[in-house]
Amino acid sequence: MLRDDERGVTLMELLMVIALMGVVFGGVVAFSISTMSSFRDTTQGSLNQEQASQIMNQLAQDLRRSASTDRWQAAADHKFHLHTARSNDETQEGIDVAYEQAGTEILYTTSRNGTETTLSLTKHGTFQVEQEGDSFTIAVTVGDVNDANRAEMTTKVSRFNWGR
């Protein structure tokens, strides 16, 4: 029994406070982890969408400006080739470009005056182009197969007719 001049907490009160603090802190940690995971997923989805959009825009621009659609085919080297003009080129000189599906990677190669440059457009993606006359249906996917944040885009473009 406590005397009137004794102060403090009992062991049971101390254990109850510690248990309640553990529950509160556990909830805060779970909420923080969930928020960070959601932020990471949203950011990855946005990055995949942006990357797919950039690939599709580049491919569409190259197809629209291509001098001939006859070369858009799967060549012996498993690359899709075309001859195109660059809008930022003062001379409007043609340039050869190639798109290649190398596993899950999409490679983009430019060739001009004997100099070849290859860039990786994405490490995890696919592209597909189907030609119908001077029109092309383009499908681009960026992200792993089982990724919920995978970006898929499809569009149809027509080649510019510059008096050809």
PyMOL commands that place a pseudoatom at each C-alpha (Angstrom):
pseudoatom trace, name=CA, resn=MET, resi=1, chain=A, elem=C, hetatm=0, pos=[0.000, 0.000, 0.000]
pseudoatom trace, name=CA, resn=LEU, resi=2, chain=A, elem=C, hetatm=0, pos=[1.242, 3.496, -0.852]
pseudoatom trace, name=CA, resn=ARG, resi=3, chain=A, elem=C, hetatm=0, pos=[1.767, 6.072, 1.739]
pseudoatom trace, name=CA, resn=ASP, resi=4, chain=A, elem=C, hetatm=0, pos=[0.567, 9.633, 1.095]
pseudoatom trace, name=CA, resn=ASP, resi=5, chain=A, elem=C, hetatm=0, pos=[4.118, 10.920, 0.656]
pseudoatom trace, name=CA, resn=GLU, resi=6, chain=A, elem=C, hetatm=0, pos=[5.129, 8.284, -1.952]
pseudoatom trace, name=CA, resn=ARG, resi=7, chain=A, elem=C, hetatm=0, pos=[5.188, 9.334, -5.617]
pseudoatom trace, name=CA, resn=GLY, resi=8, chain=A, elem=C, hetatm=0, pos=[5.843, 7.506, -8.924]
pseudoatom trace, name=CA, resn=VAL, resi=9, chain=A, elem=C, hetatm=0, pos=[4.308, 5.038, -11.265]
pseudoatom trace, name=CA, resn=THR, resi=10, chain=A, elem=C, hetatm=0, pos=[3.780, 1.373, -10.933]
pseudoatom trace, name=CA, resn=LEU, resi=11, chain=A, elem=C, hetatm=0, pos=[5.399, -1.168, -13.196]
pseudoatom trace, name=CA, resn=MET, resi=12, chain=A, elem=C, hetatm=0, pos=[2.004, -1.900, -14.756]
pseudoatom trace, name=CA, resn=GLU, resi=13, chain=A, elem=C, hetatm=0, pos=[1.454, 1.780, -15.637]
pseudoatom trace, name=CA, resn=LEU, resi=14, chain=A, elem=C, hetatm=0, pos=[4.922, 1.992, -17.175]
pseudoatom trace, name=CA, resn=LEU, resi=15, chain=A, elem=C, hetatm=0, pos=[4.312, -1.129, -19.313]
pseudoatom trace, name=CA, resn=MET, resi=16, chain=A, elem=C, hetatm=0, pos=[0.961, 0.255, -20.511]
pseudoatom trace, name=CA, resn=VAL, resi=17, chain=A, elem=C, hetatm=0, pos=[2.571, 3.547, -21.603]
pseudoatom trace, name=CA, resn=ILE, resi=18, chain=A, elem=C, hetatm=0, pos=[5.370, 1.724, -23.425]
pseudoatom trace, name=CA, resn=ALA, resi=19, chain=A, elem=C, hetatm=0, pos=[2.849, -0.531, -25.202]
pseudoatom trace, name=CA, resn=LEU, resi=20, chain=A, elem=C, hetatm=0, pos=[0.695, 2.444, -26.269]
pseudoatom trace, name=CA, resn=MET, resi=21, chain=A, elem=C, hetatm=0, pos=[3.751, 4.332, -27.526]
pseudoatom trace, name=CA, resn=GLY, resi=22, chain=A, elem=C, hetatm=0, pos=[4.777, 1.240, -29.529]
pseudoatom trace, name=CA, resn=VAL, resi=23, chain=A, elem=C, hetatm=0, pos=[1.350, 1.093, -31.179]
pseudoatom trace, name=CA, resn=VAL, resi=24, chain=A, elem=C, hetatm=0, pos=[1.420, 4.824, -32.024]
pseudoatom trace, name=CA, resn=PHE, resi=25, chain=A, elem=C, hetatm=0, pos=[4.971, 4.732, -33.394]
pseudoatom trace, name=CA, resn=GLY, resi=26, chain=A, elem=C, hetatm=0, pos=[4.201, 1.536, -35.332]
pseudoatom trace, name=CA, resn=GLY, resi=27, chain=A, elem=C, hetatm=0, pos=[1.265, 3.297, -36.990]
pseudoatom trace, name=CA, resn=VAL, resi=28, chain=A, elem=C, hetatm=0, pos=[3.428, 6.309, -37.876]
pseudoatom trace, name=CA, resn=VAL, resi=29, chain=A, elem=C, hetatm=0, pos=[6.124, 4.051, -39.373]
pseudoatom trace, name=CA, resn=ALA, resi=30, chain=A, elem=C, hetatm=0, pos=[3.569, 2.021, -41.368]
pseudoatom trace, name=CA, resn=PHE, resi=31, chain=A, elem=C, hetatm=0, pos=[1.998, 5.233, -42.707]
pseudoatom trace, name=CA, resn=SER, resi=32, chain=A, elem=C, hetatm=0, pos=[5.423, 6.624, -43.668]
pseudoatom trace, name=CA, resn=ILE, resi=33, chain=A, elem=C, hetatm=0, pos=[6.446, 3.433, -45.462]
pseudoatom trace, name=CA, resn=SER, resi=34, chain=A, elem=C, hetatm=0, pos=[3.146, 3.322, -47.343]
pseudoatom trace, name=CA, resn=THR, resi=35, chain=A, elem=C, hetatm=0, pos=[3.504, 6.966, -48.382]
pseudoatom trace, name=CA, resn=MET, resi=36, chain=A, elem=C, hetatm=0, pos=[7.090, 6.487, -49.573]
pseudoatom trace, name=CA, resn=SER, resi=37, chain=A, elem=C, hetatm=0, pos=[6.134, 3.345, -51.516]
pseudoatom trace, name=CA, resn=SER, resi=38, chain=A, elem=C, hetatm=0, pos=[3.243, 5.155, -53.176]
pseudoatom trace, name=CA, resn=PHE, resi=39, chain=A, elem=C, hetatm=0, pos=[5.508, 8.092, -54.060]
pseudoatom trace, name=CA, resn=ARG, resi=40, chain=A, elem=C, hetatm=0, pos=[8.113, 5.735, -55.548]
pseudoatom trace, name=CA, resn=ASP, resi=41, chain=A, elem=C, hetatm=0, pos=[5.476, 3.912, -57.622]
pseudoatom trace, name=CA, resn=THR, resi=42, chain=A, elem=C, hetatm=0, pos=[3.971, 7.162, -58.881]
pseudoatom trace, name=CA, resn=THR, resi=43, chain=A, elem=C, hetatm=0, pos=[7.394, 8.532, -59.771]
pseudoatom trace, name=CA, resn=GLN, resi=44, chain=A, elem=C, hetatm=0, pos=[8.367, 5.334, -61.625]
pseudoatom trace, name=CA, resn=GLY, resi=45, chain=A, elem=C, hetatm=0, pos=[5.069, 5.369, -63.514]
pseudoatom trace, name=CA, resn=SER, resi=46, chain=A, elem=C, hetatm=0, pos=[5.665, 8.979, -64.546]
pseudoatom trace, name=CA, resn=LEU, resi=47, chain=A, elem=C, hetatm=0, pos=[9.212, 8.202, -65.668]
pseudoatom trace, name=CA, resn=ASN, resi=48, chain=A, elem=C, hetatm=0, pos=[8.019, 5.222, -67.725]
pseudoatom trace, name=CA, resn=GLN, resi=49, chain=A, elem=C, hetatm=0, pos=[5.276, 7.330, -69.309]
pseudoatom trace, name=CA, resn=GLU, resi=50, chain=A, elem=C, hetatm=0, pos=[7.730, 10.123, -70.170]
pseudoatom trace, name=CA, resn=GLN, resi=51, chain=A, elem=C, hetatm=0, pos=[10.234, 7.675, -71.637]
pseudoatom trace, name=CA, resn=ALA, resi=52, chain=A, elem=C, hetatm=0, pos=[7.561, 5.955, -73.751]
pseudoatom trace, name=CA, resn=SER, resi=53, chain=A, elem=C, hetatm=0, pos=[6.349, 9.341, -74.971]
pseudoatom trace, name=CA, resn=GLN, resi=54, chain=A, elem=C, hetatm=0, pos=[9.868, 10.422, -75.978]
pseudoatom trace, name=CA, resn=ILE, resi=55, chain=A, elem=C, hetatm=0, pos=[10.506, 7.167, -77.859]
pseudoatom trace, name=CA, resn=MET, resi=56, chain=A, elem=C, hetatm=0, pos=[7.168, 7.385, -79.639]
pseudoatom trace, name=CA, resn=ASN, resi=57, chain=A, elem=C, hetatm=0, pos=[7.682, 11.041, -80.577]
pseudoatom trace, name=CA, resn=GLN, resi=58, chain=A, elem=C, hetatm=0, pos=[11.172, 10.353, -81.966]
pseudoatom trace, name=CA, resn=LEU, resi=59, chain=A, elem=C, hetatm=0, pos=[10.001, 7.329, -83.919]
pseudoatom trace, name=CA, resn=ALA, resi=60, chain=A, elem=C, hetatm=0, pos=[6.943, 9.177, -85.249]
pseudoatom trace, name=CA, resn=GLN, resi=61, chain=A, elem=C, hetatm=0, pos=[9.091, 12.150, -86.310]
pseudoatom trace, name=CA, resn=ASP, resi=62, chain=A, elem=C, hetatm=0, pos=[11.555, 9.884, -88.112]
pseudoatom trace, name=CA, resn=LEU, resi=63, chain=A, elem=C, hetatm=0, pos=[8.759, 8.030, -89.890]
pseudoatom trace, name=CA, resn=ARG, resi=64, chain=A, elem=C, hetatm=0, pos=[6.978, 11.233, -90.922]
pseudoatom trace, name=CA, resn=ARG, resi=65, chain=A, elem=C, hetatm=0, pos=[10.165, 12.700, -92.351]
pseudoatom trace, name=CA, resn=SER, resi=66, chain=A, elem=C, hetatm=0, pos=[11.384, 9.521, -93.997]
pseudoatom trace, name=CA, resn=ALA, resi=67, chain=A, elem=C, hetatm=0, pos=[12.354, 9.826, -97.636]
pseudoatom trace, name=CA, resn=SER, resi=68, chain=A, elem=C, hetatm=0, pos=[11.189, 6.318, -98.375]
pseudoatom trace, name=CA, resn=THR, resi=69, chain=A, elem=C, hetatm=0, pos=[9.113, 3.835, -96.479]
pseudoatom trace, name=CA, resn=ASP, resi=70, chain=A, elem=C, hetatm=0, pos=[10.510, 0.972, -98.532]
pseudoatom trace, name=CA, resn=ARG, resi=71, chain=A, elem=C, hetatm=0, pos=[13.454, 0.648, -96.141]
pseudoatom trace, name=CA, resn=TRP, resi=72, chain=A, elem=C, hetatm=0, pos=[11.248, 0.313, -93.051]
pseudoatom trace, name=CA, resn=GLN, resi=73, chain=A, elem=C, hetatm=0, pos=[11.599, -3.383, -92.681]
pseudoatom trace, name=CA, resn=ALA, resi=74, chain=A, elem=C, hetatm=0, pos=[13.312, -5.965, -90.582]
pseudoatom trace, name=CA, resn=ALA, resi=75, chain=A, elem=C, hetatm=0, pos=[16.692, -6.182, -92.215]
pseudoatom trace, name=CA, resn=ALA, resi=76, chain=A, elem=C, hetatm=0, pos=[19.155, -9.040, -91.977]
pseudoatom trace, name=CA, resn=ASP, resi=77, chain=A, elem=C, hetatm=0, pos=[20.737, -7.359, -88.932]
pseudoatom trace, name=CA, resn=HIS, resi=78, chain=A, elem=C, hetatm=0, pos=[17.342, -7.369, -87.125]
pseudoatom trace, name=CA, resn=LYS, resi=79, chain=A, elem=C, hetatm=0, pos=[17.200, -3.582, -87.125]
pseudoatom trace, name=CA, resn=PHE, resi=80, chain=A, elem=C, hetatm=0, pos=[14.497, -1.406, -88.613]
pseudoatom trace, name=CA, resn=HIS, resi=81, chain=A, elem=C, hetatm=0, pos=[16.110, 1.101, -90.986]
pseudoatom trace, name=CA, resn=LEU, resi=82, chain=A, elem=C, hetatm=0, pos=[14.929, 4.320, -92.620]
pseudoatom trace, name=CA, resn=HIS, resi=83, chain=A, elem=C, hetatm=0, pos=[16.387, 7.418, -94.256]
pseudoatom trace, name=CA, resn=THR, resi=84, chain=A, elem=C, hetatm=0, pos=[15.065, 10.651, -92.770]
pseudoatom trace, name=CA, resn=ALA, resi=85, chain=A, elem=C, hetatm=0, pos=[15.666, 14.419, -92.584]
pseudoatom trace, name=CA, resn=ARG, resi=86, chain=A, elem=C, hetatm=0, pos=[16.329, 16.334, -89.373]
pseudoatom trace, name=CA, resn=SER, resi=87, chain=A, elem=C, hetatm=0, pos=[14.422, 19.565, -88.739]
pseudoatom trace, name=CA, resn=ASN, resi=88, chain=A, elem=C, hetatm=0, pos=[17.285, 20.976, -86.652]
pseudoatom trace, name=CA, resn=ASP, resi=89, chain=A, elem=C, hetatm=0, pos=[19.799, 20.347, -89.428]
pseudoatom trace, name=CA, resn=GLU, resi=90, chain=A, elem=C, hetatm=0, pos=[20.510, 23.527, -91.404]
pseudoatom trace, name=CA, resn=THR, resi=91, chain=A, elem=C, hetatm=0, pos=[21.262, 21.573, -94.559]
pseudoatom trace, name=CA, resn=GLN, resi=92, chain=A, elem=C, hetatm=0, pos=[18.224, 19.291, -94.172]
pseudoatom trace, name=CA, resn=GLU, resi=93, chain=A, elem=C, hetatm=0, pos=[20.647, 16.578, -95.206]
pseudoatom trace, name=CA, resn=GLY, resi=94, chain=A, elem=C, hetatm=0, pos=[19.304, 13.080, -94.870]
pseudoatom trace, name=CA, resn=ILE, resi=95, chain=A, elem=C, hetatm=0, pos=[20.400, 10.798, -92.100]
pseudoatom trace, name=CA, resn=ASP, resi=96, chain=A, elem=C, hetatm=0, pos=[20.091, 7.035, -91.744]
pseudoatom trace, name=CA, resn=VAL, resi=97, chain=A, elem=C, hetatm=0, pos=[18.533, 5.814, -88.519]
pseudoatom trace, name=CA, resn=ALA, resi=98, chain=A, elem=C, hetatm=0, pos=[17.902, 2.343, -87.162]
pseudoatom trace, name=CA, resn=TYR, resi=99, chain=A, elem=C, hetatm=0, pos=[15.744, 1.124, -84.301]
pseudoatom trace, name=CA, resn=GLU, resi=100, chain=A, elem=C, hetatm=0, pos=[16.651, -2.203, -82.734]
pseudoatom trace, name=CA, resn=GLN, resi=101, chain=A, elem=C, hetatm=0, pos=[14.967, -4.392, -80.148]
pseudoatom trace, name=CA, resn=ALA, resi=102, chain=A, elem=C, hetatm=0, pos=[17.874, -5.996, -78.278]
pseudoatom trace, name=CA, resn=GLY, resi=103, chain=A, elem=C, hetatm=0, pos=[16.243, -8.169, -75.640]
pseudoatom trace, name=CA, resn=THR, resi=104, chain=A, elem=C, hetatm=0, pos=[14.301, -5.720, -73.463]
pseudoatom trace, name=CA, resn=GLU, resi=105, chain=A, elem=C, hetatm=0, pos=[16.429, -2.774, -74.604]
pseudoatom trace, name=CA, resn=ILE, resi=106, chain=A, elem=C, hetatm=0, pos=[15.492, -0.387, -77.420]
pseudoatom trace, name=CA, resn=LEU, resi=107, chain=A, elem=C, hetatm=0, pos=[18.544, 0.912, -79.290]
pseudoatom trace, name=CA, resn=TYR, resi=108, chain=A, elem=C, hetatm=0, pos=[18.606, 3.921, -81.623]
pseudoatom trace, name=CA, resn=THR, resi=109, chain=A, elem=C, hetatm=0, pos=[21.467, 4.249, -84.126]
pseudoatom trace, name=CA, resn=THR, resi=110, chain=A, elem=C, hetatm=0, pos=[22.191, 7.223, -86.382]
pseudoatom trace, name=CA, resn=SER, resi=111, chain=A, elem=C, hetatm=0, pos=[24.580, 7.034, -89.298]
pseudoatom trace, name=CA, resn=ARG, resi=112, chain=A, elem=C, hetatm=0, pos=[25.905, 10.048, -91.155]
pseudoatom trace, name=CA, resn=ASN, resi=113, chain=A, elem=C, hetatm=0, pos=[29.036, 10.467, -93.233]
pseudoatom trace, name=CA, resn=GLY, resi=114, chain=A, elem=C, hetatm=0, pos=[30.332, 7.091, -92.095]
pseudoatom trace, name=CA, resn=THR, resi=115, chain=A, elem=C, hetatm=0, pos=[29.949, 7.895, -88.384]
pseudoatom trace, name=CA, resn=GLU, resi=116, chain=A, elem=C, hetatm=0, pos=[27.589, 5.687, -86.412]
pseudoatom trace, name=CA, resn=THR, resi=117, chain=A, elem=C, hetatm=0, pos=[26.197, 6.585, -82.989]
pseudoatom trace, name=CA, resn=THR, resi=118, chain=A, elem=C, hetatm=0, pos=[24.070, 4.208, -80.910]
pseudoatom trace, name=CA, resn=LEU, resi=119, chain=A, elem=C, hetatm=0, pos=[21.984, 5.219, -77.897]
pseudoatom trace, name=CA, resn=SER, resi=120, chain=A, elem=C, hetatm=0, pos=[19.887, 3.148, -75.537]
pseudoatom trace, name=CA, resn=LEU, resi=121, chain=A, elem=C, hetatm=0, pos=[16.388, 4.624, -75.505]
pseudoatom trace, name=CA, resn=THR, resi=122, chain=A, elem=C, hetatm=0, pos=[15.292, 2.373, -72.650]
pseudoatom trace, name=CA, resn=LYS, resi=123, chain=A, elem=C, hetatm=0, pos=[16.571, -0.700, -70.823]
pseudoatom trace, name=CA, resn=HIS, resi=124, chain=A, elem=C, hetatm=0, pos=[13.087, -2.186, -70.279]
pseudoatom trace, name=CA, resn=GLY, resi=125, chain=A, elem=C, hetatm=0, pos=[10.803, -1.725, -73.236]
pseudoatom trace, name=CA, resn=THR, resi=126, chain=A, elem=C, hetatm=0, pos=[9.489, -2.871, -76.575]
pseudoatom trace, name=CA, resn=PHE, resi=127, chain=A, elem=C, hetatm=0, pos=[8.383, -1.205, -79.769]
pseudoatom trace, name=CA, resn=GLN, resi=128, chain=A, elem=C, hetatm=0, pos=[6.413, -2.382, -82.750]
pseudoatom trace, name=CA, resn=VAL, resi=129, chain=A, elem=C, hetatm=0, pos=[5.669, -0.667, -86.060]
pseudoatom trace, name=CA, resn=GLU, resi=130, chain=A, elem=C, hetatm=0, pos=[3.169, -1.869, -88.608]
pseudoatom trace, name=CA, resn=GLN, resi=131, chain=A, elem=C, hetatm=0, pos=[3.146, -0.208, -92.016]
pseudoatom trace, name=CA, resn=GLU, resi=132, chain=A, elem=C, hetatm=0, pos=[0.013, 0.338, -94.082]
pseudoatom trace, name=CA, resn=GLY, resi=133, chain=A, elem=C, hetatm=0, pos=[1.072, 2.262, -97.206]
pseudoatom trace, name=CA, resn=ASP, resi=134, chain=A, elem=C, hetatm=0, pos=[2.341, 5.651, -96.029]
pseudoatom trace, name=CA, resn=SER, resi=135, chain=A, elem=C, hetatm=0, pos=[0.784, 5.204, -92.562]
pseudoatom trace, name=CA, resn=PHE, resi=136, chain=A, elem=C, hetatm=0, pos=[2.336, 3.516, -89.567]
pseudoatom trace, name=CA, resn=THR, resi=137, chain=A, elem=C, hetatm=0, pos=[0.855, 2.185, -86.343]
pseudoatom trace, name=CA, resn=ILE, resi=138, chain=A, elem=C, hetatm=0, pos=[3.393, 2.560, -83.541]
pseudoatom trace, name=CA, resn=ALA, resi=139, chain=A, elem=C, hetatm=0, pos=[3.186, 0.740, -80.198]
pseudoatom trace, name=CA, resn=VAL, resi=140, chain=A, elem=C, hetatm=0, pos=[5.708, 1.478, -77.441]
pseudoatom trace, name=CA, resn=THR, resi=141, chain=A, elem=C, hetatm=0, pos=[5.872, -0.144, -74.006]
pseudoatom trace, name=CA, resn=VAL, resi=142, chain=A, elem=C, hetatm=0, pos=[8.261, 0.902, -71.233]
pseudoatom trace, name=CA, resn=GLY, resi=143, chain=A, elem=C, hetatm=0, pos=[8.570, -1.077, -68.011]
pseudoatom trace, name=CA, resn=ASP, resi=144, chain=A, elem=C, hetatm=0, pos=[8.940, -4.687, -66.981]
pseudoatom trace, name=CA, resn=VAL, resi=145, chain=A, elem=C, hetatm=0, pos=[6.265, -7.192, -67.961]
pseudoatom trace, name=CA, resn=ASN, resi=146, chain=A, elem=C, hetatm=0, pos=[4.937, -7.578, -64.404]
pseudoatom trace, name=CA, resn=ASP, resi=147, chain=A, elem=C, hetatm=0, pos=[5.382, -3.886, -63.491]
pseudoatom trace, name=CA, resn=ALA, resi=148, chain=A, elem=C, hetatm=0, pos=[2.144, -2.171, -62.457]
pseudoatom trace, name=CA, resn=ASN, resi=149, chain=A, elem=C, hetatm=0, pos=[3.730, 1.134, -63.557]
pseudoatom trace, name=CA, resn=ARG, resi=150, chain=A, elem=C, hetatm=0, pos=[4.367, -0.056, -67.107]
pseudoatom trace, name=CA, resn=ALA, resi=151, chain=A, elem=C, hetatm=0, pos=[3.575, 2.582, -69.744]
pseudoatom trace, name=CA, resn=GLU, resi=152, chain=A, elem=C, hetatm=0, pos=[1.934, 1.508, -72.990]
pseudoatom trace, name=CA, resn=MET, resi=153, chain=A, elem=C, hetatm=0, pos=[1.290, 3.906, -75.871]
pseudoatom trace, name=CA, resn=THR, resi=154, chain=A, elem=C, hetatm=0, pos=[-0.067, 3.419, -79.374]
pseudoatom trace, name=CA, resn=THR, resi=155, chain=A, elem=C, hetatm=0, pos=[-0.486, 5.954, -82.158]
pseudoatom trace, name=CA, resn=LYS, resi=156, chain=A, elem=C, hetatm=0, pos=[-0.905, 6.141, -85.895]
pseudoatom trace, name=CA, resn=VAL, resi=157, chain=A, elem=C, hetatm=0, pos=[1.210, 8.475, -88.030]
pseudoatom trace, name=CA, resn=SER, resi=158, chain=A, elem=C, hetatm=0, pos=[1.395, 9.236, -91.728]
pseudoatom trace, name=CA, resn=ARG, resi=159, chain=A, elem=C, hetatm=0, pos=[4.490, 10.052, -93.700]
pseudoatom trace, name=CA, resn=PHE, resi=160, chain=A, elem=C, hetatm=0, pos=[4.695, 13.645, -94.921]
pseudoatom trace, name=CA, resn=ASN, resi=161, chain=A, elem=C, hetatm=0, pos=[4.040, 13.921, -98.635]
pseudoatom trace, name=CA, resn=TRP, resi=162, chain=A, elem=C, hetatm=0, pos=[6.527, 16.517, -99.856]
pseudoatom trace, name=CA, resn=GLY, resi=163, chain=A, elem=C, hetatm=0, pos=[5.720, 16.190, -103.534]
pseudoatom trace, name=CA, resn=ARG, resi=164, chain=A, elem=C, hetatm=0, pos=[6.885, 12.585, -103.711]
for i in range(1, 164): cmd.bond("trace and resi %d" % i, "trace and resi %d" % (i + 1))
show_as sticks, trace
zoom trace
